[in-house]
Amino acid sequence: MADTADLIEETRARVAGYESRFNARFAAYFDTLAATIDAPGFSRFTPECVGLLRELSLRGGKRMRVALLYEAARLVTAEPVAGLDAAALSIELLQTHGLIHDDIIDGSPTRRGGPSTHQAYRERFPSQPRTALGLAVLAGDLALALSLRVLLDSDAPLPVRHSMVEAVTRAAADTFVGQIVDLERDFTDGLPDEEVLHEVTDYKSARYSLLAPMELGLLAAGERPGRFAAELRRYARLVGVCGQMRDDYLDLFGDPKVTGKPVGTDLRDGRRTYAVRALLSAVGGTERAVVTAALGDPSCAEETVAAVREIAERHGVPERLRAGMRRHAESASELAGTWRGRWRDDAVAFFAYLPVWSVERTA
């Protein structure tokens, strides 16, 4: 039997393969959309909007949702499955919608190494901020509508199409609720309980980034995911929490040369993340005063972030966060292991080792 390192490397290779193949499909989809979208002939803004959606959508991302979707179908069959490519397009168009609206909410000028859609419109209309905001909102809305339309137009059987539309619609609604409670979390007095952070992660990301792709893949392959709803939700939540802990960890303890992002963004934004909660729970006195002064200070200097990081390291915060990640990853792997005998072994192995790979990643 292959050791863990081999299985992690195999998982990385499979994810990379899905990413490469899907990016070509995504580009072809936008080529067709640009030529066929129904808009008045005089409109210049509509093709510009489609161009911005294309540019953002093709600008990177590991396509983990796509990998999950195709591997979920492989749980059932290794044969080609009708509607699977459309489902992959749908879940990534939903992601594009989320990125655009996230950047509006956060006021972020960049995304994936380029301008956010809102920033692109700001530069297009520098003296008309309301127009720029409105067009960015509508671009995100268009991506959401397209994520549903691509399923309705797919070659999957009609009942499967309807079930997939239902799954994406439910995932979108859950994500919107997740965005609401994510903002609400940072307005509560004191520190949120860890369970609150788990709930926010579940609604905001796990349900659309993990659960929905798995449901779509199973549906396309002819399986009824509702029969296994509780365990699929639990798996998605465990992996989602593990991934969010990792993101929060990297925001404070990552290497910017590896992650491509500055450290301390969550601290400056005043976000009560897993890392910030663990840090504030561990310190008191003068050290706590240093952390609370930095929390929510957008002008917080790099030296102050470094001081906060040193405080966290003295109190073993990185080790506690890594232990939490490993605990959730191990629970998810154990759960996926119970699928052997029900579904195909090689696809089950992917889901069993995906959480381990998630913990090991550095960016």
C-alpha positions in Angstrom: 0.0 0.0 0.0 1.3 3.5 -0.9 2.5 5.6 2.0 0.9 8.9 2.9 3.5 11.0 1.0 2.7 9.0 -2.2 -1.0 9.4 -1.7 -0.7 13.2 -1.1 1.4 13.5 -4.3 -1.2 11.5 -6.2 -3.9 13.7 -4.9 -2.0 16.8 -6.0 -1.5 15.4 -9.4 -5.1 14.5 -9.9 -6.2 18.0 -8.8 -3.7 19.6 -11.2 -5.1 17.4 -14.0 -8.6 18.5 -13.3 -7.5 22.2 -13.2 -5.8 22.0 -16.5 -8.6 20.3 -18.4 -11.3 22.5 -16.8 -9.6 25.8 -17.5 -9.7 24.9 -21.2 -13.4 24.1 -20.9 -14.1 27.3 -19.0 -12.3 29.4 -21.7 -14.3 27.7 -24.4 -17.5 28.4 -22.5 -16.8 32.1 -22.3 -15.9 32.2 -26.0 -19.3 30.8 -26.8 -21.1 33.1 -24.3 -19.4 36.2 -25.7 -20.8 35.3 -29.1 -24.3 34.2 -28.1 -25.4 36.2 -25.0 -28.8 37.7 -25.6 -28.4 41.5 -25.3 -29.5 44.5 -27.3 -27.3 45.2 -30.3 -26.4 48.7 -29.1 -25.1 47.5 -25.7 -21.3 47.9 -25.1 -21.6 47.3 -21.3 -22.9 43.7 -21.7 -19.9 42.4 -23.6 -17.6 44.3 -21.3 -19.2 42.6 -18.3 -18.9 39.2 -19.9 -15.2 40.0 -20.6 -14.6 40.9 -16.9 -16.4 37.7 -15.8 -14.1 35.7 -18.1 -11.0 37.5 -17.0 -11.6 36.9 -13.3 -12.9 33.3 -13.8 -9.8 32.3 -15.7 -7.3 34.1 -13.5 -6.3 31.3 -11.3 -7.7 29.2 -8.5 -6.9 25.6 -7.8 -10.3 24.3 -9.0 -10.8 22.2 -5.9 -14.6 22.3 -6.4 -14.1 20.9 -9.8 -11.9 18.1 -8.5 -14.4 17.2 -5.8 -17.2 17.1 -8.4 -15.4 14.8 -10.8 -14.2 12.6 -8.0 -17.7 12.4 -6.5 -18.9 11.1 -9.9 -16.0 8.6 -9.8 -17.3 7.3 -6.5 -20.1 5.7 -8.6 -18.5 5.1 -12.0 -15.4 5.5 -14.1 -17.4 6.0 -17.3 -18.1 9.4 -18.8 -21.1 11.1 -17.2 -23.6 13.4 -19.0 -23.9 16.8 -17.5 -20.7 16.6 -15.4 -18.9 19.4 -17.4 -21.9 21.6 -17.1 -22.0 21.0 -13.3 -18.3 22.0 -13.1 -19.0 25.2 -15.0 -22.0 25.9 -12.7 -20.1 25.6 -9.5 -17.2 27.8 -10.8 -19.6 30.4 -12.0 -21.1 30.5 -8.6 -17.6 30.9 -7.2 -17.1 33.9 -9.6 -20.3 35.4 -8.3 -19.0 35.0 -4.7 -15.6 36.5 -5.5 -17.1 39.6 -7.1 -19.5 40.2 -4.2 -16.8 39.4 -1.5 -14.5 42.0 -3.0 -17.3 44.6 -2.9 -18.1 43.7 0.7 -14.4 43.8 1.7 -13.5 46.8 -0.4 -10.7 44.8 -2.0 -9.0 46.3 -5.0 -7.3 43.1 -6.0 -8.1 39.4 -6.6 -5.9 36.6 -7.7 -3.1 39.0 -8.7 -5.2 41.4 -10.7 -7.9 44.0 -10.1 -11.2 43.0 -8.6 -14.2 43.4 -10.8 -15.3 46.4 -8.7 -11.9 48.0 -9.0 -12.0 47.4 -12.8 -15.2 49.3 -13.0 -13.9 52.0 -10.7 -11.0 52.5 -13.1 -13.5 52.5 -16.0 -15.8 55.1 -14.4 -13.5 57.1 -12.0 -16.0 59.9 -11.6 -19.1 57.7 -11.3 -18.7 55.5 -8.2 -22.3 54.5 -8.0 -22.2 53.3 -11.6 -19.1 51.3 -10.9 -20.7 49.7 -7.8 -23.9 49.0 -9.6 -22.2 47.3 -12.6 -20.0 45.2 -10.3 -23.1 44.0 -8.4 -24.8 43.2 -11.6 -21.7 41.3 -12.9 -21.9 39.1 -9.8 -25.6 38.6 -10.3 -25.1 37.6 -13.9 -22.5 35.0 -12.9 -25.1 33.5 -10.5 -27.8 33.4 -13.2 -25.4 31.8 -15.6 -24.5 29.2 -13.1 -28.1 28.0 -13.1 -28.6 28.4 -16.8 -25.7 26.3 -17.7 -27.3 23.4 -15.8 -30.7 23.9 -17.5 -28.9 23.8 -20.9 -26.8 20.7 -20.1 -27.1 17.3 -21.7 -28.0 15.6 -18.4 -31.5 13.9 -18.2 -34.2 16.4 -17.3 -34.8 15.1 -13.7 -31.0 15.2 -13.1 -30.9 18.8 -14.4 -33.6 19.9 -12.1 -32.0 18.2 -9.1 -28.7 19.9 -9.9 -30.4 23.3 -10.2 -32.0 22.6 -6.8 -28.6 21.8 -5.3 -26.8 24.9 -6.6 -29.7 27.1 -5.6 -29.7 25.8 -2.1 -25.9 26.1 -1.9 -26.1 29.8 -3.1 -28.8 30.6 -0.5 -26.7 29.0 2.3 -23.7 31.0 1.2 -25.5 34.3 1.3 -26.6 33.5 4.9 -23.0 32.6 5.6 -21.9 36.0 4.3 -24.4 37.7 6.6 -23.4 35.8 9.7 -19.7 36.3 8.8 -20.2 40.0 9.0 -22.4 39.6 12.2 -19.6 37.6 13.9 -17.3 40.6 14.1 -20.0 42.7 15.7 -20.6 40.5 18.7 -19.2 41.4 22.1 -16.2 39.5 23.2 -14.8 36.5 21.4 -17.1 34.1 19.4 -17.3 30.6 20.6 -15.5 28.1 18.4 -18.8 26.5 17.5 -19.9 29.9 16.1 -16.8 29.9 13.9 -17.6 26.4 12.8 -21.1 27.5 11.8 -19.9 30.5 9.9 -17.4 28.3 8.0 -20.1 25.7 7.3 -22.6 28.2 5.8 -20.1 30.6 4.1 -17.8 28.1 2.4 -18.2 24.4 3.2 -21.7 24.0 1.8 -20.9 25.5 -1.6 -17.2 24.6 -1.9 -17.4 21.0 -0.7 -21.0 19.7 -0.2 -22.5 21.1 -3.4 -19.8 19.8 -5.8 -20.1 16.3 -4.2 -23.9 16.4 -4.5 -23.6 17.5 -8.2 -21.1 14.8 -9.0 -23.2 12.1 -7.4 -26.4 13.3 -9.1 -24.8 13.4 -12.5 -23.5 9.8 -12.0 -27.0 8.6 -11.1 -26.6 8.4 -7.3 -29.1 9.9 -4.9 -27.0 12.0 -2.4 -30.0 12.6 -0.2 -29.7 9.0 1.0 -26.3 10.0 2.6 -27.1 13.6 3.4 -26.0 13.6 7.0 -22.5 12.0 6.4 -21.9 14.2 3.3 -22.7 17.3 5.3 -20.5 16.2 8.1 -17.6 15.4 5.8 -17.9 18.8 4.1 -18.1 20.6 7.4 -15.0 18.9 8.8 -12.9 19.6 5.7 -14.3 23.1 5.4 -13.3 23.9 9.0 -9.9 22.4 8.5 -9.4 24.5 5.4 -10.6 27.7 7.1 -8.3 27.1 10.0 -5.5 26.7 7.6 -6.3 29.9 5.8 -6.5 31.8 9.1 -3.2 30.2 10.2 -1.5 31.3 7.0 -2.8 34.8 7.3 -0.8 35.3 10.5 1.9 32.7 10.4 2.4 32.1 6.6 5.4 33.1 4.5 4.4 35.9 2.1 6.9 34.6 -0.4 5.0 31.3 -0.5 1.4 32.4 -0.1 1.7 35.6 -2.2 -0.3 37.5 0.4 0.8 39.8 3.2 0.5 38.6 6.8 -1.9 40.2 9.2 -4.7 41.1 6.9 -7.4 39.6 9.2 -5.8 41.3 12.2 -5.9 44.7 10.5 -9.5 44.1 9.3 -10.6 43.2 12.9 -11.8 39.8 12.0 -12.4 37.3 14.8 -10.9 34.3 13.0 -9.7 31.0 14.4 -6.2 32.4 14.7 -7.3 35.7 16.4 -9.6 33.8 18.7 -6.9 31.4 19.7 -4.5 34.2 20.3 -6.8 36.4 22.4 -7.8 33.3 24.4 -4.2 32.7 25.3 -2.9 36.1 26.4 -3.6 38.7 29.0 -2.2 41.9 30.5 0.2 43.9 28.3 0.3 41.3 25.6 -3.4 41.3 25.2 -3.4 45.1 25.0 -0.9 44.9 22.1 -3.1 42.4 20.3 -6.4 44.3 20.9 -4.8 47.6 19.8 -3.7 46.0 16.5 -7.1 44.3 15.9 -9.1 46.4 13.5 -6.4 49.0 12.9 -6.0 49.2 9.1 -2.8 51.2 9.5 -1.2 48.6 11.8 2.5 48.5 10.9 4.3 45.4 9.8 6.5 45.6 13.0 3.3 45.5 15.1 2.0 42.5 13.2 5.4 40.8 13.7 5.2 41.6 17.5 1.7 40.0 17.6 3.0 37.0 15.8 5.9 36.6 18.3 3.4 36.9 21.2 1.3 34.1 19.6 4.4 31.9 19.1 5.4 32.3 22.7 2.0 31.0 23.8 2.0 28.1 21.4 -0.9 29.4 19.3 0.5 28.0 16.0 0.8 24.5 17.5 -2.8 24.6 18.8 -4.1 25.7 15.4 -2.2 22.9 13.7 -3.5 20.4 16.2 -7.0 21.6 15.5 -6.5 21.2 11.7 -5.1 17.7 12.2 -8.0 16.7 14.4 -10.6 17.8 11.9 -8.6 16.3 8.9 -8.3 12.9 10.7 -12.0 12.9 11.5 -12.9 13.6 7.8 -10.5 10.9 6.6 -12.0 8.4 9.0 -15.5 9.3 7.8 -14.5 8.9 4.1 -12.9 5.6 4.9 -16.3 4.2 5.9 -17.4 4.7 2.2 -15.3 1.7 1.1 -17.6 -1.1 0.0 -20.3 1.3 -0.9 -18.4 3.3 -3.6 -15.3 2.8 -5.7 -12.1 2.4 -3.8 -9.8 4.7 -5.8 -12.2 7.6 -5.5 -12.8 6.9 -1.8 -9.1 7.1 -1.4 -9.1 10.6 -2.9 -11.6 11.8 -0.3 -9.8 10.1 2.5 -6.5 11.8 1.7 -7.8 15.1 0.6 -8.0 16.5 4.2 -4.4 15.4 4.8 -3.3 17.2 1.7 -5.3 20.3 2.8 -3.4 20.4 6.1 0.0 20.0 4.4 -0.5 22.8 1.9 1.5 26.0 2.4 -0.4 28.4 0.3 
